Amino acid sequence: MGITSLCIAGGLVLVYRLGFGSRGRVWVLFTASLLAVFWLQPPLPVRGLDFWLPLATLMIGLTGWLLTQPVGARGGRENWSAALLLAGVVLALGLTRYLDLQPLLTASRPPAAGQVLIALAVCAGVGLLVARFSRPLPALLTAGLGGLILIFIVLKMPSLTEAASQVLRGWGGQAVERASALDIRWLGFSYIAFRLIATLRDRQAGRLPELNLREYMTYLVFFPALTAGPIDRPERFVKDLRADAPFNAAEAAAGGQRLVSGLVSKFVIADGLAFFALDPSNAALIRGAGWLWLAVFAYSLRIYFDFAGYTDIAIGLARWLGVRLPENFNRPYLKPNLTQFWNNWHITLTQWFRAYTFNPLTRALRGRQPPLAAPLVILITQMTTMVLIGLWHGVTWNFILWGAWHGLGLYLHNRYAEAARGWLTRLERRPALKRAYTLVGGGLTFVFVSLGWVWFVLPDPPAAWSVLARLFALG
């Protein structure tokens, strides 16, 4: 979301809250979030794709709601009203094709109305077919999870994304040889998929709260958090959605402070650091090890202020709308070890993987016969979790290596903390020595994390190896 879009969104939110208070708040959030899925989608070179991908987001969300809610929660006037409004928004956006204006709420000119109507009819048919199951079979929930993971792999693996672009270009009569992995950029799908997977897994475990269609879709595509998180939990989000949300001076100031802080972090500090931070174009140009270290550290700060800035913006906008999104960063670079770093960096992502990967895998390994040694269980679970976090960013070798770097680092810290437990306990009685130890630990953690960012920012592993070697004057 660019600064222009953010200013427009912030202005509209402020005008609504000052003019209407909380009247119709839930319906306004639902409608605004549906529109934002199309408005924020970037333009794409494949004909019509920047309209079909947002529509696919809404239809996948509708299917997710049908799969996760009991039959008694699917009917009723409110749900039918929400479904009709969803279809009405899509149809209205499709009809803007016939206005003699530049596209305002879609990235490009929408497809023909007949195509949009056919797509809506197909989606309605699929929805009715899914709704026939009064109690979704476990196989359907598993199939839903598998489908989301498959889409995720296609989007995150450049070779598969390019192949998908070739197919779509062929269908649309476009030049297949011009296909690129950048042709398919699905707005917010990484975060939407995590929310969908969470609801499907919670439904399997019997702990998902009952949500109506309006609440489920607003949770899924809540526009302040659509592009960069945080990853909220449905029960926490809906609690705010259902509560009264008065807009007073204190709420306006709190939201505005976070919004301004985020804008400065993202568009002043992060974008300023981008001029000399490490990136693929300057990795081979910088010769001296000292300048290279400066570029690496600049990238560490840049990615933090960029990501934390977007989080502040999301939290500020949501606060104005009566929703308190969870915190996502808590001064991670000031933490004394790698474990605490990951407990305070992209907190909601870490918690998501802990709940749906690390903890279940740990329980499974500890319960097997014969039992595995505790250090081996820790190594497997930490390496698996961190490699999966790397793959979430992209199914490429550089992200796998970045995840393995952190998985190994977390394992080594765990073994060190276990071996030094007695000494660390005695250290608590010596405040001056503990402060020095914390300071040194924080510095080493920052360096370790910064070295890991080399894998993250450089898509070519040989180039990353070259930078790491030159940092230590080895090449």
C-alpha positions in Angstrom: 0.0 0.0 0.0 1.6 3.3 -1.1 1.5 6.6 0.7 -1.2 7.9 -1.5 -3.5 4.9 -0.8 -2.7 5.2 2.9 -3.6 8.9 3.0 -6.8 8.3 1.2 -7.8 5.3 3.4 -6.9 7.3 6.6 -8.8 10.3 5.4 -11.9 8.3 4.6 -11.8 6.4 7.9 -11.5 9.7 9.9 -14.3 11.3 7.9 -16.6 8.3 8.6 -15.8 8.1 12.3 -16.2 11.8 12.9 -19.4 12.0 10.9 -21.1 8.8 11.8 -19.4 7.5 14.9 -20.2 3.8 15.2 -23.4 3.7 13.2 -23.3 0.7 10.8 -19.6 0.1 11.7 -19.6 -3.7 11.1 -21.3 -3.3 7.7 -19.0 -0.5 6.8 -15.9 -2.5 7.7 -17.3 -5.5 5.7 -18.0 -3.4 2.6 -14.8 -1.4 2.8 -12.7 -4.5 3.1 -14.4 -6.1 0.1 -13.7 -3.0 -2.0 -10.1 -2.8 -0.7 -9.3 -6.3 -2.0 -9.8 -4.9 -5.6 -8.5 -1.4 -4.9 -5.2 -2.5 -3.5 -4.5 -5.2 -6.0 -1.6 -4.0 -8.2 -2.1 -4.0 -12.0 -0.9 -7.1 -13.8 0.1 -7.7 -17.4 -2.1 -10.8 -17.8 -5.5 -9.6 -19.2 -8.2 -9.4 -16.5 -6.1 -11.1 -13.8 -6.0 -8.1 -11.5 -9.8 -8.5 -11.3 -10.1 -12.3 -11.1 -7.5 -12.7 -8.3 -9.5 -10.4 -5.9 -12.6 -12.2 -6.9 -10.9 -15.6 -6.2 -9.9 -14.2 -2.7 -13.6 -13.6 -1.9 -14.8 -16.9 -3.3 -12.1 -18.8 -1.4 -13.1 -16.9 1.7 -16.8 -17.8 1.2 -15.9 -21.5 0.7 -13.8 -21.3 3.9 -16.7 -20.0 5.8 -19.0 -22.7 4.5 -16.5 -25.4 5.4 -15.9 -24.1 9.0 -19.3 -23.2 10.2 -22.0 -25.5 11.5 -25.2 -25.7 9.4 -27.1 -23.7 12.0 -24.8 -20.8 11.5 -25.0 -20.6 7.7 -28.6 -19.5 7.2 -30.5 -16.5 8.4 -31.2 -13.1 7.0 -27.9 -11.6 8.0 -25.8 -14.1 6.2 -28.0 -13.9 3.0 -27.7 -10.1 3.2 -23.9 -10.3 3.5 -23.7 -12.8 0.5 -25.9 -10.5 -1.6 -23.8 -7.5 -0.7 -20.6 -9.4 -1.6 -22.1 -10.3 -5.0 -23.4 -6.8 -5.5 -20.0 -5.3 -4.8 -18.3 -7.5 -7.4 -21.0 -6.9 -10.0 -20.9 -3.1 -9.4 -17.2 -3.1 -9.8 -17.6 -5.1 -13.0 -20.1 -2.6 -14.4 -17.6 0.3 -14.0 -16.1 -1.1 -17.2 -18.8 0.8 -19.0 -18.2 4.1 -17.4 -16.1 6.6 -19.5 -13.6 7.0 -16.6 -10.2 5.8 -15.6 -10.5 2.8 -13.2 -10.8 4.1 -9.6 -11.5 1.0 -7.6 -9.9 -1.7 -9.8 -6.3 -1.9 -11.1 -7.5 -1.9 -14.7 -10.6 -2.1 -16.8 -12.8 -5.0 -15.4 -13.8 -7.9 -17.7 -17.1 -7.9 -19.5 -20.2 -8.0 -17.4 -21.2 -11.3 -18.9 -18.0 -12.9 -17.8 -18.4 -11.5 -14.2 -22.0 -12.9 -14.1 -20.8 -16.3 -15.2 -18.1 -16.3 -12.6 -20.5 -15.3 -9.9 -22.9 -18.0 -11.0 -20.1 -20.6 -10.9 -19.1 -19.4 -7.4 -22.7 -19.6 -6.2 -23.0 -23.1 -7.5 -19.8 -24.2 -5.8 -21.0 -22.5 -2.6 -24.4 -24.3 -2.7 -22.6 -27.6 -3.3 -20.4 -27.1 -0.3 -23.4 -26.0 1.8 -25.1 -29.3 1.2 -22.8 -30.9 3.8 -24.4 -30.2 7.1 -21.3 -31.4 8.8 -18.2 -31.0 6.6 -16.3 -34.3 6.2 -12.7 -34.3 7.5 -11.7 -35.1 4.0 -13.2 -31.8 2.8 -11.3 -29.8 5.4 -8.1 -31.6 4.5 -8.7 -30.9 0.9 -9.2 -27.3 1.7 -5.9 -27.2 3.5 -4.2 -29.0 0.6 -5.6 -26.6 -1.9 -4.4 -23.6 -0.1 -0.9 -25.0 0.3 -0.8 -25.9 -3.4 -1.8 -22.4 -4.4 0.8 -21.1 -2.0 3.6 -23.2 -3.6 2.6 -22.1 -7.1 2.8 -18.5 -6.1 6.0 -18.8 -4.1 8.0 -21.0 -6.6 9.1 -18.8 -9.5 9.2 -21.6 -12.1 5.7 -22.7 -11.3 4.4 -19.1 -11.2 5.9 -18.5 -14.7 4.3 -21.7 -16.0 0.9 -20.6 -14.6 1.4 -17.2 -16.3 2.0 -19.0 -19.6 -1.2 -20.9 -19.2 -3.2 -17.8 -18.4 -1.6 -15.8 -21.2 -2.5 -18.7 -23.6 -6.1 -18.6 -22.5 -6.3 -14.8 -23.0 -4.6 -14.9 -26.4 -1.5 -13.1 -25.2 2.2 -13.7 -26.0 3.2 -16.8 -24.0 6.9 -16.2 -24.5 6.6 -12.9 -22.5 5.4 -14.8 -19.4 7.2 -14.0 -16.1 6.9 -15.0 -12.5 6.1 -11.3 -11.8 2.9 -11.6 -13.9 1.0 -13.2 -10.9 1.1 -11.0 -7.8 -1.9 -12.0 -5.6 -2.5 -9.2 -3.1 -2.2 -10.3 0.5 -2.6 -14.0 -0.3 0.2 -15.0 2.1 -1.7 -13.5 5.1 -5.1 -14.5 3.8 -3.9 -18.1 3.5 -2.6 -18.2 7.1 -6.0 -16.9 8.3 -7.8 -19.5 6.3 -5.6 -22.3 7.4 -6.0 -21.2 11.0 -9.8 -21.4 10.7 -9.7 -24.8 9.0 -7.3 -26.2 11.6 -9.3 -24.7 14.5 -12.5 -26.2 12.9 -10.8 -29.6 12.8 -9.8 -29.2 16.5 -13.3 -28.1 17.5 -12.2 -24.7 18.9 -13.3 -22.3 16.1 -16.0 -19.8 17.4 -19.3 -19.5 15.5 -19.0 -16.6 13.0 -21.5 -15.2 10.5 -20.4 -14.6 6.9 -19.9 -10.8 7.5 -17.6 -11.4 10.5 -15.6 -14.2 8.8 -15.0 -12.2 5.6 -14.1 -9.0 7.5 -11.6 -11.0 9.6 -10.2 -12.6 6.5 -9.7 -9.4 4.4 -9.7 -6.6 7.0 -8.2 -3.9 4.9 -5.7 -2.3 7.3 -4.0 -5.6 7.8 -4.6 -7.0 4.3 -1.1 -6.4 2.8 1.3 -6.8 5.7 -0.4 -8.3 8.7 -0.5 -8.7 11.7 -2.0 -12.2 11.6 -4.9 -11.9 14.1 -6.8 -14.7 15.7 -10.5 -15.0 14.7 -11.8 -15.1 18.3 -9.8 -12.0 19.3 -10.7 -10.1 16.2 -14.5 -10.8 16.4 -14.6 -9.8 20.0 -13.5 -6.3 19.0 -15.8 -6.4 16.0 -18.8 -7.1 18.2 -18.0 -4.7 20.9 -19.0 -1.1 21.1 -16.4 1.2 19.6 -16.8 4.8 20.7 -14.6 7.3 18.9 -13.3 9.9 21.3 -10.3 12.1 21.6 -8.2 9.4 23.3 -8.9 6.9 20.6 -8.3 9.4 17.8 -4.9 10.4 19.4 -3.8 6.9 20.0 -4.6 5.8 16.4 -3.1 8.9 14.9 0.1 8.5 16.9 0.6 5.0 15.6 -0.3 6.1 12.0 2.2 8.9 12.0 4.9 6.8 13.5 4.3 4.1 10.8 4.4 6.7 8.0 7.7 8.1 9.3 9.2 4.6 9.8 8.2 3.4 6.4 8.5 6.4 4.1 11.2 8.4 5.8 13.6 6.0 7.6 13.2 2.7 5.7 13.0 4.4 2.3 16.0 6.6 3.2 18.0 3.5 4.3 17.2 1.9 1.0 19.7 4.2 -0.8 22.7 2.4 0.7 21.3 -0.9 2.2 22.4 -4.2 0.7 20.5 -5.3 -2.4 21.2 -7.5 -5.4 22.3 -4.5 -7.5 25.0 -3.2 -5.1 26.1 -6.5 -3.7 28.8 -6.9 -6.4 29.7 -3.2 -6.6 30.8 -2.7 -3.0 34.5 -3.6 -2.6 35.6 -2.8 0.9 34.6 -5.1 3.8 33.8 -2.0 6.0 31.3 -0.6 3.4 29.8 -4.0 2.9 29.2 -4.4 6.7 27.6 -0.9 6.6 25.3 -2.0 3.8 24.3 -5.2 5.6 23.5 -3.4 8.8 21.6 -0.8 6.9 19.5 -3.5 5.4 18.8 -4.9 8.8 17.4 -1.6 9.9 15.6 -1.0 6.7 13.6 -4.2 6.8 12.7 -3.6 10.4 11.5 0.0 9.9 9.7 -1.0 6.7 7.8 -3.9 8.2 7.3 -2.3 11.6 6.2 0.9 9.9 3.5 -1.0 8.0 2.4 -2.7 11.2 2.1 0.7 13.0 0.0 2.0 10.1 -2.3 -1.0 10.3 -2.7 -0.8 14.0 -3.4 3.0 13.8 -6.1 2.6 11.1 -7.6 -0.3 12.9 -7.6 1.6 16.2 -9.7 4.4 14.5 -12.1 1.7 13.4 -12.5 0.2 16.9 -10.3 -2.9 16.3 -7.1 -3.4 18.4 -4.8 -5.5 16.2 -2.1 -7.4 18.1 1.4 -6.0 18.3 3.9 -7.5 15.8 7.2 -6.0 16.9 8.7 -5.3 20.3 12.2 -3.9 19.8 13.6 -7.2 18.5 17.1 -5.9 17.8 17.6 -4.9 21.5 17.0 -8.5 22.7 20.0 -10.4 24.2 19.7 -13.7 22.3 18.1 -15.2 19.2 15.2 -16.9 21.0 14.1 -13.5 22.4 14.6 -11.9 19.0 12.1 -14.4 17.5 9.7 -13.9 20.3 9.6 -10.2 19.4 10.1 -10.1 15.6 6.9 -10.6 13.5 5.3 -11.9 16.7 2.0 -13.0 15.1 3.8 -15.1 12.5 6.0 -16.7 15.2 2.9 -17.5 17.3 1.1 -18.9 14.2 4.0 -21.3 13.5 4.3 -22.2 17.1 0.6 -23.1 17.4 0.3 -24.9 14.1 3.7 -26.4 13.4 6.2 -26.3 16.3 3.9 -27.5 19.1 2.1 -30.3 17.2 5.4 -31.6 15.8 7.0 -31.5 19.2 4.1 -33.5 20.7 4.3 -36.0 17.8 8.0 -36.6 18.2 7.9 -36.8 22.0 5.1 -39.3 21.8 6.7 -41.7 19.4 8.2 -45.1 20.4 11.0 -45.5 20.9 11.3 -41.9 22.2 13.8 -39.5 20.5 16.5 -37.8 22.6 15.4 -34.3 23.7 18.2 -32.5 21.8 17.2 -34.3 18.6 13.6 -33.3 19.0 14.6 -29.7 19.6 16.8 -29.7 16.5 14.1 -31.3 14.2 11.3 -29.0 15.4 13.3 -25.8 15.3 14.9 -26.5 11.9 11.5 -27.6 10.5 9.7 -24.5 11.8 12.3 -22.0 10.6 12.7 -23.6 7.2 8.9 -23.4 6.8 9.0 -19.7 7.7 11.6 -19.3 5.1 9.5 -21.1 2.5 6.6 -18.9 3.4 8.6 -16.0 2.0 9.4 -18.0 -1.2 10.1 -21.6 -2.3 13.7 -20.8 -3.3 17.1 -21.9 -2.0 18.0 -18.5 -0.5 14.9 -18.6 1.8 15.6 -22.2 2.7 19.1 -21.3 3.7 17.9 -18.3 5.6 15.4 -20.5 7.5 18.1 -23.1 8.2 20.5 -20.4 9.4 18.0 -19.3 12.1 16.9 -22.9 12.9 20.5 -23.9 13.6 21.1 -20.6 15.5 18.1 -21.3 17.8 19.2 -24.8 18.4 22.7 -23.8 19.4 21.3 -21.1 21.7 19.0 -23.6 23.3 21.9 -26.0 23.9 24.1 -23.2 25.3 21.3 -22.0 27.6 20.8 -25.5 28.9 24.5 -26.1 29.5 25.0 -22.6 31.1 21.8 -22.6 33.2 23.7 -22.7 36.6 26.0 -19.9 35.6 23.2 -17.8 34.2 21.3 -18.2 37.5 24.3 -17.0 39.5 24.6 -14.1 37.1 21.3 -12.7 38.3 23.0 -11.8 41.6 25.6 -9.6 39.8 23.7 -6.7 38.1 26.8 -5.0 36.6 28.1 -8.2 35.0 24.6 -9.1 33.8 24.2 -5.8 32.1 27.5 -6.3 30.3 26.5 -9.9 29.4 23.2 -8.6 28.0 24.9 -5.9 26.0 27.4 -8.3 24.4 24.6 -10.9 23.8 22.5 -8.2 22.1 25.4 -7.2 19.8 26.1 -10.7 18.8 22.5 -11.4 18.1 22.2 -8.3 15.9 25.3 -9.4 13.9 23.9 -13.0 13.6 20.5 -11.8 12.4 22.2 -9.3 10.0 24.3 -12.0 8.4 21.1 -14.1 8.0 19.5 -11.2 6.0 22.2 -11.7 3.4 20.5 -15.0 2.4 17.1 -13.2 2.6 17.9 -10.2 0.3 20.0 -11.9 -2.3 18.0 -14.5 -4.4 21.2 -16.1 -5.8 22.9 -18.3 -3.2 26.4 -18.0 -4.8 26.1 -14.2 -4.6 25.2 -14.5 -0.9 28.2 -16.8 -0.3 30.4 -14.2 -2.0 29.1 -11.4 0.2 29.6 -13.4 3.4 33.1 -14.3 2.4 33.9 -10.6 1.6 32.5 -9.5 4.9 35.3 -11.6 6.6 37.9 -10.7 4.0 37.9 -14.2 2.6 37.2 -13.3 -1.0 
